[in-house]
Amino acid sequence: MTHLNIILFEKYNPLIGSNLENRKIFKLLSLFKKWGFIILFFIGCSTSYIHAQTPQQIQSKTFQTKAEWFLKLPQFNIDSCEIYYYKAIDVLKPNESAHYQALSEVNLSLYLSLLRIKKSTKIDTCLKLARYYFDKIPQKSEQTKLLEYKILIREADESFANNEQTKANKLMVQAFGLVQEDKSPNVQALYLYDKANLYGKIRSDEVRQGLEMSYRFAQQSRNLYESGTIRNKNEILFKVYDVLGWYHNYKANSDSCDYYFEKQKALLPLIKNPYFSAFYCSLRGNNYMRRKQYEKAIPLLDECSFLLEKHKITQNQVYVFNTYVLGVRELEMKKYDNAILLFRKGLNEAIKQESISFISTGYGHLSNAYTQKNDYKTALKYYTELYKNDFDEVDKQLNQSLQENELKLDIALKEKEITQKAKERNWYIAALIAGLFLLVLVYRNFRLKQKSNQQLELLNGELETKNTLLDKRNAENELLLKEIHHRVKNNLEVVSSLLELQSAQIDDPAVASAMLASQNRVHSMGIIHQKLYQGEHLAAIEMRDYFINLGENIVSSFNAEGRIKVECNMPKLVLDVDTAISIGLITNELITNSLKYAFENKQEGNIKITLNEEDNEGGLLLKVSDDGIGKVPDEKAKGTGFGTQLISLLTRQLDGKLLYEINNGTTVLLYFKKTKLA
């Protein structure tokens, strides 16, 4: 501290004089200020110890951070990750109630981190331990509600995997009841994704209904994650795209599958985890295999195997399944030796994982391969192993139950042993409290003196500049405008839901059709406001994405998925919000008319939408065409005719020109001028 500062301090602080002793005290306090962060850290650790944040918990968090670090490129190392997770568990005391929540959380984190990457019975036990310690928490609170939700979701997922659908349904209901009232965007987005994921696993007579619900919840989750309000979302957004892509794969919508695959591919550089890259290659490779595009499929499947082997993460079902698929392709090409080599490779990994279903699958593939090779003796051998493996599953379940009981006994013995040592730590706590009290006194005196210095610094401080205030005000206005668009979108969704509820009570088909049309018009405007608050520009809309969402919604409302495909082959184009609303309503009416009238007596059909710049003077051409039965020229409008009137009114509002072309369907052309963006 400079001489001038010392003089000022002495002048404005009556507690400090000009004598030598006081100057020495002041210099000591200056040194305390320099190294104060170390003392504050010690105080923070001590205080957290007293308030249930024990040193063991802090050390456990440190080990968890190291474990997660090993899952990130370029340091990806699954074995080191697992080691540090077990260190994080070992430092916690299983007999102390203050550690029960931490033990539950770290076991769940280990289970979630290694679930897909390294499948083993030891890791599966972590989920049971997470439940065991959670049930022992003496007082449940709002903070533990999300932890319980995550445990229930994983238990439901495991029940689905074990074909225990009734149990899984009960666990789902219990979990969703915990968080459905939580309005936090992070919780709501996770809640919607979990609903989409679990409903997509229903395998019964309700499979179609489950997939439809899964798709709807995944779309809602996607909207929240893409809104920009949630951080650290890339991995789970990748999984959301997986659910959406699986739905379109089930519906055989190849274009939509490719759309979501590209979305996943764009996330891979941000995730920086080779498992996700391998998982993507496996998903897309298998999609190409289903479409019989083998020239695209095989390189992706090979890349999947390469990544998993390179990073030593072959102990998962993706690797086994991927290896089996490659073997099946070799078998189809009658390359029997290559196929057998791949089947054995996958089977060996399945045996390491103790996966009964994949072991049975491997034996079945090998039996089939040797049969085609005319080696019936070896084929019979593997066929026998197939049935033997199914009987062994019962023994495995019994052994697993025995291991769980032994684990509980070991935990109880360890708790009893640690209890004997608990009293020995009481003296440490007492000494810690005494030391803390002294530190608080010293720190209080230091803060009083530091406050005097801060008051002097405030006298020399500068006020915020006008530009800073203006930037702050602009940011606040932008946030307010986004909030307005968000609320408008929510209100439009409420109106759409009310129309949907009202239409459910109407028996007259004509009135119900009018209500559905009104609902779609409201939704078309709602999508625009959603894009406004999600996008970077608050007064403009990117039309290609908008048309894709609009088309999917209208086709879904007419229950025409898989029968009618909407294509949008156009470059990215941005329009101002007023023009976008008019164009959106016109397009909504044209698609609705095509779905209602163009495909009578036709099982399948296509609707194409394009919007392109027509000239250098700002002219744009909207083109909506279908391959339906075609509109009769000068034919009187069907239904109420309100849609036709609305199109004419909006065309005049845009000062545009509307033309119809009838040739193997109906094509509507709308030419209008582009409004300059503000």
Secondary structure, DSSP 8 states (H G I E B T S, - for coil): --HHHHHHHHHH-TT--SSHHHHHHHHHHHHHHHTHHHHHHHHHHHHHHHTT--HHHHHHHHHHHHHHHTTSTTS--HHHHHHHHHHHHHTS-TT-GGGHHHHHHHHHHHHHHHTTTS--HHHHHHHHHHHHHHHH-SS--HHHHHHHHHHHHHHHHHHHHTT-HHHHHHHHHHHHHHHTT---HHHHHHHHHHHHHHHTT--STTHHHHHHHHHHHHHHHHHHHTTT--SS-HHHHHHHHHHHHHHHHHTT-HHHHHHHHHHHHHHHHHH--HHHHHHHHHHHHHHHHHTT-HHHHHHHHHHHHHHHHHTT--SSHHHHHHHHHHHHHHHHTT-HHHHHHHHHHHHHHHHHHT-HHHHHHHHHHHHHHHHHTT-HHHHHHHHHHHHHHHHHHHHHHHHHHHHHHHHHHHHHHHHHHHHHHHGGGHHHHHHHHHHHHHHHHHHHHHHHHHHHHHHHHHHT-----HHHHHHHHHHHHHHHHHHHHHHHHHHHHHHHHHHHHHHTT---HHHHHHHHHHHHHHHHHHHHHHHHHHSS-TTEEEHHHHHHHHHHHHHHHTT-TTTEEEEE-----EEEHHHHHHHHHHHHHHHHHIIIIITTT-S-EEEEEEEEE-STTSEEEEEEEE-SS---TT----TTSHHHHHHHHHHHHTT-EEEEEESSSEEEEEEEE-----
